[in-house]
């Protein structure tokens, strides 16, 4: 027995580190469980984080529908030393006390058109916002001087603070708000100060006149605690010749005399859709790589650089300058649908567009394609201005229907560009009824990965904003075969029709040597080199006739007849630089041969 007692282990006294060891073991177990759950989740779904976010809109009592009117400004600083003036516009942000779904949700934003060469601009722009809460709002208006060649100079800020709104609130009527110069351009105020030294009528402090009207109580329905833009439905078209030349895209242009032509231009479009955007349309960027989060948040050094680069690219693509076209509609209408069709050139050229719809219903889109020289022009992050959350994104294109009374996929329905229809592009004037056109829109966006389940909601939202236009939604996964076929037909038509036709303009004063070469080719195509008696006289006669037609702006119809004479169907392509250069070289050689022949005859070259 004594031996058994001696063999029993001795109990060790408790040490201070024992408690820490126990906690460490428990913590390690928790880490292992978390890793196991994460591994199981990754095995179930190999997709990275992002895409559809089902966070509901926070509940809030109904608010008020307000109309903001930005009347005018006076005594603005002079940002342009050459004209002693400015090109001012307002960039407005609206903040409320409503809780947002995520802190990254962008504020409400609005921009006025630019007034050229004025230090006392008059805008008279309206902005109608729904569901502004009873707790009031804070409006920040920044005054900028538009400078397309450089960055826009800030001329000052104006803040409008309203603490509360109620049923009997009288609003604000043409109230003057003093411009805060602290954040304004020092150079612009220095120029105005120098001018004030020689003219006592020039003031150094300016004002912005703003009105706010309460229209009614907002019927929020299921929209909960969020604000949205009701109207007006403003649109803008931005053209960039430099980017168009780099990307190899051409667009329509109009000369001073009203004649139309094709020139290098990259077109970016914006269209404010009437809200509210359906609440489920709420998508976050997809985090494919670890640096993607830093790019959207601007946290890491690499992410900060990429974030600033995308912001800069967005500002250059959607750059406002003297060629930017503006317009607006009070509410969705047939004219609004026709304006959209004009922006996308209807069904001409087989164009495909990349688009993004922001949370406030701003629709941004540009033409896309593998042939573009700048890859980032087609990225949804650029169109969204690196917003973390958007409503929807993808691609779309427009087709013309043979029958306006049938849906696009009905039996017997034909569409252009898949089929050659009689009326419309490219041989006739476009149809004036939007019912002849269909918008094919999809969710083909890896940046935000929109959910296919929400395509019916997107369809109804687009139908509401584009009355008369037929809307077809396609899922990039479920409808991959059909979508691939349709887009393939678009690309084939683009190759056949080109992005435009060659149109030669002339101011009526003279013809250049390149015009002479083009005339020689036209003469040969009309049979001037067939041989026989009177060939030279016939050639000169035809050249003179073509010159007269150019001066009388009849060359467009001649080109159409010429096109029908040669192939009956094909347009003259403007995008094929290699073939164009080869043709020009052949013309120069033939022109040189004609000059040598004339020299041998002693004639006039």
C-alpha positions as CSV (number, residue, x, y, z in Angstrom):
1,X,0.0,0.0,0.0
2,X,2.8,2.3,0.8
3,X,4.2,1.7,-2.7
4,X,0.9,2.6,-4.3
5,X,0.7,5.9,-2.4
6,X,4.2,6.7,-3.5
7,X,3.2,6.1,-7.2
8,X,0.3,8.6,-7.1
9,X,1.1,11.9,-9.0
10,X,1.7,15.0,-7.0
11,X,-0.7,18.0,-7.6
12,X,1.0,21.1,-9.0
13,X,0.2,24.4,-7.5
14,X,-1.8,26.7,-9.7
15,X,0.3,29.2,-11.6
16,X,-0.7,32.7,-12.7
17,X,-0.2,31.8,-16.4
18,X,-2.8,29.0,-16.3
19,X,-5.7,31.4,-16.7
20,X,-4.1,33.0,-19.8
21,X,-3.4,29.6,-21.3
22,X,-7.0,28.6,-20.9
23,X,-8.2,31.8,-22.6
24,X,-5.7,31.2,-25.4
25,X,-7.0,27.7,-26.0
26,X,-10.6,28.9,-26.1
27,X,-9.7,31.7,-28.5
28,X,-7.9,29.3,-30.8
29,X,-10.9,27.1,-30.9
30,X,-13.1,30.1,-31.8
31,X,-10.7,31.0,-34.6
32,X,-10.7,27.5,-36.0
33,X,-14.5,27.5,-36.0
34,X,-14.7,30.8,-37.9
35,X,-12.2,29.6,-40.4
36,X,-14.2,26.4,-40.9
37,X,-17.4,28.4,-41.4
38,X,-15.7,30.7,-43.9
39,X,-14.3,27.8,-45.8
40,X,-17.7,26.2,-46.0
41,X,-19.2,29.4,-47.2
42,X,-16.6,29.8,-49.9
43,X,-17.2,26.2,-51.0
44,X,-20.9,26.9,-51.3
45,X,-20.4,30.0,-53.3
46,X,-17.2,30.8,-55.1
47,X,-18.3,34.4,-55.9
48,X,-16.5,37.2,-54.1
49,X,-18.3,39.6,-51.8
50,X,-20.5,42.3,-53.4
51,X,-23.4,42.4,-55.7
52,X,-27.0,42.6,-54.5
53,X,-27.3,44.1,-51.0
54,X,-30.7,43.2,-49.4
55,X,-30.4,45.8,-46.6
56,X,-33.8,47.3,-46.2
57,X,-34.5,51.0,-46.4
58,X,-34.8,52.4,-42.8
59,X,-38.3,53.3,-41.8
60,X,-39.2,56.9,-41.3
61,X,-42.4,59.0,-41.3
62,X,-43.4,60.7,-44.5
63,X,-41.7,63.9,-45.5
64,X,-42.4,66.8,-47.8
65,X,-41.9,67.4,-51.5
66,X,-39.8,70.5,-52.1
67,X,-39.0,72.6,-55.1
68,X,-35.5,74.2,-55.1
69,X,-35.1,77.1,-57.5
70,X,-31.7,78.5,-58.2
71,X,-32.4,81.9,-59.7
72,X,-29.2,83.8,-60.2
73,X,-25.9,85.1,-58.8
74,X,-24.3,88.5,-58.8
75,X,-20.8,90.0,-58.4
76,X,-19.0,86.7,-59.0
77,X,-15.1,86.8,-59.3
78,X,-13.4,86.9,-62.6
79,X,-11.8,83.5,-63.4
80,X,-10.9,84.3,-67.0
81,X,-8.3,87.1,-67.2
82,X,-8.7,87.5,-71.0
83,X,-12.4,88.3,-70.9
84,X,-12.5,89.5,-67.3
85,X,-15.5,87.2,-66.8
86,X,-16.4,83.6,-65.8
87,X,-18.4,80.6,-67.0
88,X,-20.3,79.9,-63.8
89,X,-22.5,76.9,-62.8
90,X,-23.8,75.6,-59.5
91,X,-23.0,72.1,-58.1
92,X,-25.5,71.3,-55.3
93,X,-25.6,68.6,-52.7
94,X,-28.6,68.0,-50.4
95,X,-28.2,66.4,-46.9
96,X,-31.0,65.3,-44.6
97,X,-31.3,63.7,-41.2
98,X,-32.8,60.5,-42.7
99,X,-30.8,57.3,-41.8
100,X,-29.1,55.8,-44.8
101,X,-28.7,52.1,-45.5
102,X,-25.0,52.5,-45.5
103,X,-22.7,55.4,-44.6
104,X,-21.2,55.1,-48.1
105,X,-24.5,56.1,-49.9
106,X,-23.8,59.3,-51.9
107,X,-25.8,62.5,-51.2
108,X,-28.4,63.9,-53.5
109,X,-26.7,65.9,-56.3
110,X,-27.7,68.5,-58.9
111,X,-25.9,70.6,-61.5
112,X,-27.1,73.7,-63.3
113,X,-26.2,74.5,-66.9
114,X,-23.2,76.8,-67.5
115,X,-23.8,80.5,-68.3
116,X,-21.1,81.8,-70.6
117,X,-19.0,84.9,-69.9
118,X,-21.0,86.3,-67.1
119,X,-20.3,87.4,-63.5
120,X,-24.0,87.9,-63.0
121,X,-25.5,84.6,-64.3
122,X,-29.2,83.8,-64.4
123,X,-30.0,80.1,-64.2
124,X,-33.7,79.9,-63.0
125,X,-33.2,76.1,-62.7
126,X,-35.7,73.9,-60.7
127,X,-35.0,70.8,-58.8
128,X,-37.9,68.9,-57.2
129,X,-37.0,66.5,-54.4
130,X,-39.4,64.2,-52.6
131,X,-39.6,63.0,-49.0
132,X,-37.4,65.7,-47.3
133,X,-38.0,65.0,-43.6
134,X,-39.6,67.3,-41.1
135,X,-36.3,67.7,-39.4
136,X,-35.1,69.9,-42.2
137,X,-32.2,69.8,-44.6
138,X,-28.8,71.3,-45.3
139,X,-28.1,72.5,-48.9
140,X,-24.5,73.0,-50.0
141,X,-24.1,74.9,-53.3
142,X,-20.7,75.3,-54.8
143,X,-20.1,77.9,-57.5
144,X,-17.6,76.8,-60.2
145,X,-16.1,78.4,-63.2
146,X,-16.1,75.9,-66.1
147,X,-12.7,75.4,-67.7
148,X,-12.6,72.4,-70.1
149,X,-8.9,72.8,-70.8
150,X,-8.0,72.7,-67.1
151,X,-9.8,72.0,-63.8
152,X,-12.9,74.0,-62.8
153,X,-12.1,76.9,-60.4
154,X,-14.2,77.1,-57.4
155,X,-15.6,80.6,-56.9
156,X,-17.2,80.1,-53.5
157,X,-19.8,78.3,-51.4
158,X,-23.3,78.9,-50.2
159,X,-25.1,77.0,-47.4
160,X,-28.8,76.9,-46.8
161,X,-29.8,75.4,-43.5
162,X,-33.4,74.7,-42.5
163,X,-34.0,73.2,-39.0
164,X,-37.6,72.1,-39.5
165,X,-40.4,71.8,-42.0
166,X,-44.1,71.5,-41.2
167,X,-47.5,71.6,-42.9
168,X,-47.7,75.4,-42.7
169,X,-44.0,76.1,-43.6
170,X,-43.9,79.2,-45.8
171,X,-40.7,78.3,-47.6
172,X,-38.0,80.6,-48.8
173,X,-38.7,83.2,-51.5
174,X,-35.7,84.6,-53.5
175,X,-33.4,84.8,-50.5
176,X,-29.9,86.2,-51.1
177,X,-27.1,84.1,-49.6
178,X,-23.7,85.6,-49.3
179,X,-20.9,83.6,-51.0
180,X,-18.2,82.3,-48.7
181,X,-14.9,83.2,-50.3
182,X,-12.7,81.1,-48.1
183,X,-12.6,78.1,-50.4
184,X,-12.8,80.2,-53.6
185,X,-10.0,80.7,-56.2
186,X,-7.5,83.2,-54.9
187,X,-6.6,84.1,-58.5
188,X,-10.2,84.8,-59.5
189,X,-10.7,87.1,-56.5
190,X,-7.3,88.8,-57.1
191,X,-8.4,89.7,-60.7
192,X,-11.7,91.0,-59.4
193,X,-9.9,93.1,-56.8
194,X,-7.6,94.6,-59.4
195,X,-10.7,95.5,-61.5
196,X,-12.4,97.0,-58.4
197,X,-9.5,99.4,-58.0
198,X,-10.4,101.1,-61.3
199,X,-14.2,100.8,-61.1
200,X,-16.1,101.6,-57.9
201,X,-19.2,99.8,-59.2
202,X,-17.5,96.5,-58.9
203,X,-18.2,94.7,-55.6
204,X,-15.9,92.1,-54.0
205,X,-18.7,90.1,-52.3
206,X,-21.3,88.2,-54.3
207,X,-24.6,86.6,-53.6
208,X,-26.7,83.6,-54.8
209,X,-30.4,83.9,-54.9
210,X,-32.3,80.7,-54.0
211,X,-36.0,79.9,-53.4
212,X,-37.5,76.8,-51.7
213,X,-41.2,75.9,-52.1
214,X,-43.1,73.2,-50.3
215,X,-45.4,71.5,-52.8
216,X,-47.1,68.8,-50.8
217,X,-46.7,65.9,-48.3
218,X,-44.9,63.0,-49.9
219,X,-46.7,59.7,-50.4
220,X,-43.7,57.4,-49.5
221,X,-45.5,54.1,-49.9
222,X,-42.8,51.4,-49.4
223,X,-39.9,53.7,-50.0
224,X,-39.4,54.5,-46.3
225,X,-36.7,56.9,-45.2
226,X,-35.0,58.1,-48.3
227,X,-35.2,61.1,-50.6
228,X,-35.4,61.0,-54.4
229,X,-35.6,63.3,-57.5
230,X,-38.9,63.7,-59.1
231,X,-37.9,66.1,-61.8
232,X,-37.1,67.7,-64.1
233,X,-35.7,64.9,-66.2
234,X,-32.6,66.7,-67.4
235,X,-30.3,65.3,-70.1
236,X,-26.9,66.2,-71.4
237,X,-24.7,65.1,-74.3
238,X,-20.9,65.4,-74.0
239,X,-18.5,65.2,-76.9
240,X,-14.8,64.7,-76.7
241,X,-12.9,64.9,-80.1
242,X,-9.6,64.0,-78.5
243,X,-10.9,60.8,-76.8
244,X,-12.8,60.0,-80.0
245,X,-9.6,60.1,-82.0
246,X,-7.8,57.9,-79.5
247,X,-10.7,55.4,-79.2
248,X,-11.4,55.5,-83.0
249,X,-15.1,56.5,-82.7
250,X,-16.9,59.0,-84.8
251,X,-20.1,60.9,-84.3
252,X,-22.4,63.3,-86.0
253,X,-21.3,66.9,-86.2
254,X,-23.0,70.1,-87.6
255,X,-21.2,73.0,-89.2
256,X,-22.0,76.7,-89.0
257,X,-24.0,76.5,-92.2
258,X,-26.1,73.7,-90.9
259,X,-24.6,70.9,-93.0
260,X,-24.0,67.6,-91.2
261,X,-20.9,65.5,-91.2
262,X,-19.0,62.8,-89.3
263,X,-16.0,63.7,-87.2
264,X,-14.0,62.0,-84.5
265,X,-16.0,62.3,-81.3
266,X,-16.6,60.2,-78.2
267,X,-20.1,60.7,-76.9
268,X,-21.0,60.4,-73.2
269,X,-24.7,60.8,-72.2
270,X,-26.5,61.5,-68.9
271,X,-30.3,61.3,-68.4
272,X,-32.0,61.9,-65.1
273,X,-34.8,59.4,-64.7
274,X,-37.9,60.3,-62.6
275,X,-37.7,58.6,-59.2
276,X,-38.1,56.8,-57.0
277,X,-35.8,54.0,-58.0
278,X,-37.3,50.7,-56.7
279,X,-35.7,50.1,-53.3
280,X,-34.5,46.5,-54.1
281,X,-32.3,47.9,-56.8
282,X,-29.2,48.3,-54.6
283,X,-25.9,46.8,-55.5
284,X,-22.4,47.1,-54.1
285,X,-19.1,46.7,-56.0
286,X,-17.7,43.2,-56.2
287,X,-14.5,42.7,-54.4
288,X,-12.6,40.5,-56.9
289,X,-9.2,41.5,-55.6
290,X,-8.0,42.8,-52.2
291,X,-7.0,46.2,-53.7
292,X,-10.6,46.7,-55.1
293,X,-11.9,47.8,-51.6
294,X,-9.0,50.3,-51.4
295,X,-9.8,51.6,-54.8
296,X,-13.4,52.5,-53.9
297,X,-12.7,53.7,-50.4
298,X,-9.4,55.4,-51.2
299,X,-7.7,53.9,-48.2
300,X,-4.4,52.3,-49.3
301,X,-1.8,54.1,-51.4
302,X,-2.6,52.0,-54.4
303,X,-6.3,52.4,-53.9
304,X,-6.0,56.1,-53.5
305,X,-4.2,56.5,-56.7
306,X,-6.7,54.4,-58.6
307,X,-9.6,56.2,-57.0
308,X,-8.3,59.6,-58.1
309,X,-7.5,58.3,-61.6
310,X,-11.1,57.0,-62.0
311,X,-12.5,60.3,-60.7
312,X,-10.4,62.2,-63.1
313,X,-11.3,60.0,-66.0
314,X,-15.0,60.4,-65.2
315,X,-14.7,64.1,-65.1
316,X,-13.0,64.1,-68.5
317,X,-15.5,61.8,-70.2
318,X,-18.5,63.6,-68.8
319,X,-16.8,67.0,-69.3
320,X,-19.0,70.0,-69.7
321,X,-17.8,72.5,-72.4
322,X,-19.2,74.8,-75.1
323,X,-20.2,71.8,-77.2
324,X,-22.2,70.1,-74.5
325,X,-25.9,70.0,-75.2
326,X,-28.5,70.4,-72.4
327,X,-32.2,69.8,-72.1
328,X,-34.9,68.7,-69.7
329,X,-38.5,67.5,-69.6
330,X,-40.9,68.2,-66.7
331,X,-41.8,64.5,-66.5
332,X,-41.5,61.3,-68.6
333,X,-43.2,61.7,-72.0
334,X,-43.1,60.6,-75.6
335,X,-40.8,63.5,-76.4
336,X,-38.4,62.2,-73.6
337,X,-38.4,58.8,-75.3
338,X,-37.6,60.3,-78.6
339,X,-34.8,62.3,-77.1
340,X,-33.2,59.2,-75.7
341,X,-33.5,57.5,-79.1
342,X,-31.7,60.5,-80.6
343,X,-28.9,60.2,-78.1
344,X,-28.3,56.6,-79.0
345,X,-28.7,57.2,-82.8
346,X,-31.7,55.0,-82.7
347,X,-31.0,51.7,-84.5
348,X,-28.2,53.0,-86.8
349,X,-24.7,51.5,-86.7
350,X,-25.4,48.5,-84.4
351,X,-24.2,50.3,-81.4
352,X,-23.9,48.7,-77.9
353,X,-23.8,50.9,-74.8
354,X,-22.4,50.5,-71.3
355,X,-24.6,52.0,-68.6
356,X,-25.0,52.7,-64.9
357,X,-28.1,53.9,-63.0
358,X,-27.2,55.6,-59.7
359,X,-29.3,55.4,-56.6
360,X,-31.0,58.7,-57.4
361,X,-31.8,57.6,-61.0
362,X,-29.0,59.3,-63.0
363,X,-28.6,57.2,-66.1
364,X,-25.1,57.4,-67.6
365,X,-24.0,55.6,-70.7
366,X,-21.4,55.5,-73.5
367,X,-20.8,53.3,-76.5
368,X,-18.8,50.3,-75.8
369,X,-16.9,47.7,-77.9
370,X,-13.7,45.7,-78.2
371,X,-12.4,48.0,-80.8
372,X,-12.1,50.9,-78.4
373,X,-8.5,51.9,-77.7
374,X,-9.2,53.0,-74.1
375,X,-10.3,50.0,-72.1
376,X,-11.5,51.9,-69.1
377,X,-14.1,53.8,-71.2
378,X,-16.3,50.7,-70.9
379,X,-15.9,50.2,-67.1
380,X,-18.9,50.6,-64.9
381,X,-16.8,52.0,-62.0
382,X,-15.8,55.0,-64.2
383,X,-19.5,55.7,-65.2
384,X,-20.5,55.5,-61.5
385,X,-17.7,57.9,-60.5
386,X,-16.4,55.2,-58.2
387,X,-19.7,55.1,-56.2
388,X,-19.7,52.2,-53.8
389,X,-23.4,51.5,-54.3
390,X,-25.5,51.9,-57.5
391,X,-29.0,50.8,-58.5
392,X,-28.2,48.8,-61.6
393,X,-25.5,48.4,-64.4
394,X,-24.9,46.5,-67.5
395,X,-25.2,47.0,-71.3
396,X,-28.0,47.9,-73.7
397,X,-28.8,48.5,-77.4
398,X,-31.8,49.6,-79.4
399,X,-33.5,47.9,-82.3
400,X,-36.2,49.0,-84.7
401,X,-39.3,46.8,-85.0
402,X,-41.2,46.0,-88.2
403,X,-44.6,46.2,-86.4
404,X,-45.2,48.6,-83.5
405,X,-48.1,46.5,-82.3
406,X,-46.1,43.3,-81.6
407,X,-43.5,42.6,-78.9
408,X,-39.9,42.1,-80.1
409,X,-40.0,38.3,-79.6
410,X,-43.5,37.7,-81.0
411,X,-43.9,35.4,-84.0
412,X,-43.5,37.2,-87.3
413,X,-41.8,40.2,-85.7
414,X,-38.6,41.4,-87.5
415,X,-36.1,43.8,-86.1
416,X,-33.3,45.9,-87.5
417,X,-30.3,45.4,-87.6
418,X,-31.0,41.6,-87.7
419,X,-33.2,42.2,-90.8
420,X,-33.2,44.9,-93.5
421,X,-36.5,46.8,-93.0
422,X,-37.9,49.3,-95.5
423,X,-38.4,52.4,-93.4
424,X,-35.7,53.9,-91.2
425,X,-31.9,53.6,-90.9
426,X,-29.7,53.5,-92.8
427,X,-31.5,54.4,-96.1
428,X,-34.5,56.5,-94.9
429,X,-35.6,58.9,-92.2
430,X,-36.1,57.4,-88.7
431,X,-39.6,56.6,-87.4
432,X,-41.1,59.3,-85.2
433,X,-43.1,56.9,-83.0
434,X,-41.1,55.3,-80.2
435,X,-43.4,52.2,-80.4
436,X,-41.3,51.2,-83.4
437,X,-38.2,50.8,-81.2
438,X,-37.2,48.3,-78.4
439,X,-34.6,48.8,-75.7
440,X,-32.7,45.6,-75.0
441,X,-31.1,46.0,-71.5
442,X,-29.2,43.4,-69.5
443,X,-27.2,43.0,-66.3
444,X,-23.8,42.2,-67.9
445,X,-21.6,44.0,-65.3
446,X,-18.9,42.2,-63.4
447,X,-18.2,45.4,-61.4
448,X,-21.5,45.4,-59.5
449,X,-23.0,42.0,-60.6
450,X,-26.7,43.0,-60.6
451,X,-29.1,40.3,-59.7
452,X,-31.2,38.7,-62.5
453,X,-34.1,38.4,-60.1
454,X,-34.5,42.2,-60.2
455,X,-34.7,42.5,-64.0
456,X,-38.6,42.7,-63.9
457,X,-38.3,45.7,-61.5
458,X,-35.8,47.3,-63.8
459,X,-38.1,46.7,-66.8
460,X,-41.1,48.5,-65.2
461,X,-38.9,51.4,-64.0
462,X,-37.6,51.9,-67.6
463,X,-41.0,51.6,-69.1
464,X,-42.3,54.3,-66.7
465,X,-39.5,56.7,-67.7
466,X,-39.6,55.9,-71.5
467,X,-43.3,55.9,-72.5
468,X,-44.1,54.1,-75.8
469,X,-40.7,52.4,-76.0
470,X,-40.7,48.6,-75.7
471,X,-38.3,47.2,-73.1
472,X,-36.7,43.8,-73.1
473,X,-34.5,42.6,-70.3
474,X,-31.8,39.9,-70.7
475,X,-30.0,37.9,-68.0
476,X,-26.3,37.6,-68.9
477,X,-26.3,34.1,-67.4
478,X,-29.7,32.7,-68.0
479,X,-30.1,34.3,-71.4
480,X,-26.4,34.0,-72.4
481,X,-27.1,32.3,-75.8
482,X,-29.8,34.7,-76.9
483,X,-27.9,37.7,-75.6
484,X,-24.7,36.5,-77.4
485,X,-26.6,36.1,-80.7
486,X,-28.3,39.5,-80.5
487,X,-25.0,41.3,-79.6
488,X,-23.2,39.4,-82.4
489,X,-25.8,40.7,-84.9
490,X,-25.2,44.2,-83.6
491,X,-21.5,43.9,-84.1
492,X,-22.0,42.5,-87.6
493,X,-24.3,45.4,-88.5
494,X,-21.7,47.8,-87.2
495,X,-19.1,46.4,-89.5
496,X,-21.5,46.6,-92.4
497,X,-23.0,50.1,-91.7
498,X,-20.0,51.6,-89.9
499,X,-20.4,54.3,-87.2
500,X,-21.3,56.9,-89.9
501,X,-20.9,57.9,-93.5
502,X,-18.4,60.0,-95.2
503,X,-19.8,63.5,-95.8
504,X,-17.7,66.2,-97.6
505,X,-18.4,69.8,-96.6
506,X,-17.4,72.9,-98.6
507,X,-17.8,76.5,-97.7
508,X,-18.3,77.5,-101.3
509,X,-15.1,79.3,-101.7
510,X,-12.5,76.8,-102.9
511,X,-11.7,73.1,-103.3
512,X,-8.5,71.6,-101.9
513,X,-6.2,69.0,-103.6
514,X,-7.8,66.2,-101.5
515,X,-11.2,67.3,-102.8
516,X,-9.8,67.1,-106.4
517,X,-8.7,63.5,-105.7
518,X,-12.1,62.6,-104.4
519,X,-13.7,64.2,-107.5
520,X,-11.4,62.1,-109.7
521,X,-12.5,58.9,-108.0
522,X,-16.2,59.9,-108.4
523,X,-15.7,60.6,-112.1
524,X,-14.1,57.2,-112.6
525,X,-16.9,55.6,-110.8
526,X,-19.4,57.4,-113.0
527,X,-17.7,56.0,-116.1
528,X,-15.2,58.7,-117.0
529,X,-12.4,56.2,-117.7
530,X,-14.2,53.8,-119.9
531,X,-12.3,54.9,-123.1
532,X,-13.7,56.0,-126.5
533,X,-14.1,59.4,-128.2
534,X,-14.5,62.4,-125.9
535,X,-13.2,60.8,-122.7
536,X,-11.2,63.8,-121.6
537,X,-14.1,66.2,-122.3
538,X,-16.5,63.9,-120.5
539,X,-14.3,63.7,-117.5
540,X,-13.9,67.5,-117.2
541,X,-17.6,68.0,-117.7
542,X,-18.4,65.5,-114.9
543,X,-15.8,67.2,-112.6
544,X,-17.4,70.6,-113.1
545,X,-20.8,69.2,-112.5
546,X,-19.6,67.6,-109.2
547,X,-18.0,70.9,-108.1
548,X,-21.3,72.7,-108.7
549,X,-23.2,70.0,-106.7
550,X,-20.8,70.4,-103.8
551,X,-21.3,74.1,-103.7
552,X,-25.1,73.6,-103.9
553,X,-24.9,71.0,-101.0
554,X,-26.1,68.2,-103.2
555,X,-23.2,65.8,-102.7
556,X,-25.2,63.8,-100.1
557,X,-27.7,62.7,-102.7
558,X,-25.0,62.0,-105.2
559,X,-23.2,59.8,-102.7
560,X,-26.4,57.9,-102.1
561,X,-26.9,57.3,-105.8
562,X,-23.2,56.5,-106.1
563,X,-23.6,53.9,-103.3
564,X,-26.6,52.4,-104.9
565,X,-24.7,52.2,-108.3
566,X,-21.7,50.4,-106.8
567,X,-23.2,47.9,-104.3
568,X,-26.8,48.9,-103.6
569,X,-26.5,48.3,-99.9
570,X,-23.2,49.2,-98.3
571,X,-22.5,52.5,-96.7
572,X,-19.1,54.2,-97.2
573,X,-17.1,53.3,-94.1
574,X,-15.2,55.9,-92.2
575,X,-13.6,53.7,-89.5
576,X,-11.4,51.6,-91.7
577,X,-8.2,53.7,-91.7
578,X,-6.1,51.1,-93.4
579,X,-8.4,50.8,-96.5
580,X,-8.9,54.5,-96.6
581,X,-5.1,55.1,-96.6
582,X,-4.7,52.5,-99.4
583,X,-7.4,54.2,-101.5
584,X,-5.8,57.6,-101.0
585,X,-2.5,56.2,-102.2
586,X,-4.0,54.8,-105.3
587,X,-5.7,58.1,-106.0
588,X,-2.4,60.0,-105.7
589,X,-0.7,57.6,-108.1
590,X,-3.5,57.9,-110.7
591,X,-3.6,61.7,-110.2
592,X,0.2,61.9,-110.8
593,X,-0.3,59.8,-114.0
594,X,-3.0,62.3,-115.2
595,X,-0.6,65.2,-114.5
596,X,2.2,63.6,-116.6
597,X,-0.2,63.0,-119.4
598,X,-1.4,66.6,-119.4
599,X,2.2,67.8,-119.3
600,X,3.0,65.7,-122.4
601,X,0.1,67.2,-124.2
602,X,1.1,70.7,-123.1
603,X,-2.2,71.2,-121.3
604,X,-3.0,72.9,-118.0
605,X,-2.6,70.8,-114.9
